């Protein structure tokens, strides 16, 4: 599907070129890069496979008096 990207009129040409180059790199490398990520349907987000995921109870000790 289509993705909309909002650009601000105060962006410089350098900033715009950075974004366009990033989009180009993604489209050229998506077949390889997508292997490094997994989609979590429960939260609707992609996560890097080698990064441990935090769970809600991992924060319990933050709020214990």
ROPA-104597 format. One record per residue (C-alpha): residue number from 1; residue in one letter; x, y, z. Coordinates in pm, whole numbers. Example, Ala and Ser with C-alpha at 12.3 -4.5 7.8 and 13.67 -1.06 7.14 Angstrom:
BEGIN
<node lumke="1" torro="A" X="1230" Y="-450" Z="780"/>
<node lumke="2" torro="S" X="1367" Y="-106" Z="714"/>
% end
This chain:
BEGIN
<node lumke="1" torro="X" X="0" Y="0" Z="0"/>
<node lumke="2" torro="X" X="82" Y="364" Z="-10"/>
<node lumke="3" torro="X" X="249" Y="552" Z="271"/>
<node lumke="4" torro="X" X="214" Y="925" Z="317"/>
<node lumke="5" torro="X" X="510" Y="1128" Z="429"/>
<node lumke="6" torro="X" X="460" Y="1485" Z="539"/>
<node lumke="7" torro="X" X="735" Y="1733" Z="457"/>
<node lumke="8" torro="X" X="762" Y="2071" Z="627"/>
<node lumke="9" torro="X" X="826" Y="2379" Z="410"/>
<node lumke="10" torro="X" X="1121" Y="2478" Z="630"/>
<node lumke="11" torro="X" X="1311" Y="2155" Z="553"/>
<node lumke="12" torro="X" X="1641" Y="2205" Z="380"/>
<node lumke="13" torro="X" X="1735" Y="2028" Z="57"/>
<node lumke="14" torro="X" X="1992" Y="1833" Z="259"/>
<node lumke="15" torro="X" X="1722" Y="1705" Z="498"/>
<node lumke="16" torro="X" X="1493" Y="1611" Z="209"/>
<node lumke="17" torro="X" X="1776" Y="1430" Z="29"/>
<node lumke="18" torro="X" X="1854" Y="1238" Z="350"/>
<node lumke="19" torro="X" X="1492" Y="1118" Z="373"/>
<node lumke="20" torro="X" X="1471" Y="1029" Z="4"/>
<node lumke="21" torro="X" X="1799" Y="838" Z="24"/>
<node lumke="22" torro="X" X="1670" Y="645" Z="327"/>
<node lumke="23" torro="X" X="1351" Y="550" Z="140"/>
<node lumke="24" torro="X" X="1559" Y="443" Z="-161"/>
<node lumke="25" torro="X" X="1785" Y="226" Z="57"/>
<node lumke="26" torro="X" X="1484" Y="62" Z="221"/>
<node lumke="27" torro="X" X="1323" Y="-24" Z="-113"/>
<node lumke="28" torro="X" X="1650" Y="-161" Z="-251"/>
<node lumke="29" torro="X" X="1730" Y="-373" Z="56"/>
<node lumke="30" torro="X" X="1389" Y="-473" Z="191"/>
<node lumke="31" torro="X" X="1427" Y="-841" Z="96"/>
<node lumke="32" torro="X" X="1743" Y="-873" Z="306"/>
<node lumke="33" torro="X" X="1654" Y="-638" Z="590"/>
<node lumke="34" torro="X" X="1306" Y="-782" Z="653"/>
<node lumke="35" torro="X" X="1469" Y="-1108" Z="766"/>
<node lumke="36" torro="X" X="1604" Y="-927" Z="1073"/>
<node lumke="37" torro="X" X="1262" Y="-820" Z="1201"/>
<node lumke="38" torro="X" X="943" Y="-985" Z="1322"/>
<node lumke="39" torro="X" X="595" Y="-837" Z="1331"/>
<node lumke="40" torro="X" X="398" Y="-850" Z="1656"/>
<node lumke="41" torro="X" X="30" Y="-853" Z="1559"/>
<node lumke="42" torro="X" X="-68" Y="-786" Z="1921"/>
<node lumke="43" torro="X" X="83" Y="-439" Z="1917"/>
<node lumke="44" torro="X" X="105" Y="-381" Z="1541"/>
<node lumke="45" torro="X" X="479" Y="-315" Z="1541"/>
<node lumke="46" torro="X" X="799" Y="-460" Z="1399"/>
<node lumke="47" torro="X" X="1081" Y="-555" Z="1635"/>
<node lumke="48" torro="X" X="1445" Y="-641" Z="1569"/>
<node lumke="49" torro="X" X="1490" Y="-1016" Z="1628"/>
<node lumke="50" torro="X" X="1814" Y="-994" Z="1827"/>
<node lumke="51" torro="X" X="1686" Y="-742" Z="2082"/>
<node lumke="52" torro="X" X="1521" Y="-883" Z="2394"/>
<node lumke="53" torro="X" X="1163" Y="-764" Z="2432"/>
<node lumke="54" torro="X" X="1047" Y="-608" Z="2757"/>
<node lumke="55" torro="X" X="724" Y="-732" Z="2912"/>
<node lumke="56" torro="X" X="484" Y="-521" Z="3119"/>
<node lumke="57" torro="X" X="585" Y="-692" Z="3446"/>
<node lumke="58" torro="X" X="952" Y="-599" Z="3381"/>
<node lumke="59" torro="X" X="866" Y="-254" Z="3517"/>
<node lumke="60" torro="X" X="696" Y="-365" Z="3841"/>
<node lumke="61" torro="X" X="998" Y="-284" Z="4058"/>
<node lumke="62" torro="X" X="1006" Y="72" Z="3923"/>
<node lumke="63" torro="X" X="687" Y="154" Z="4110"/>
<node lumke="64" torro="X" X="736" Y="-45" Z="4431"/>
<node lumke="65" torro="X" X="786" Y="161" Z="4743"/>
% end
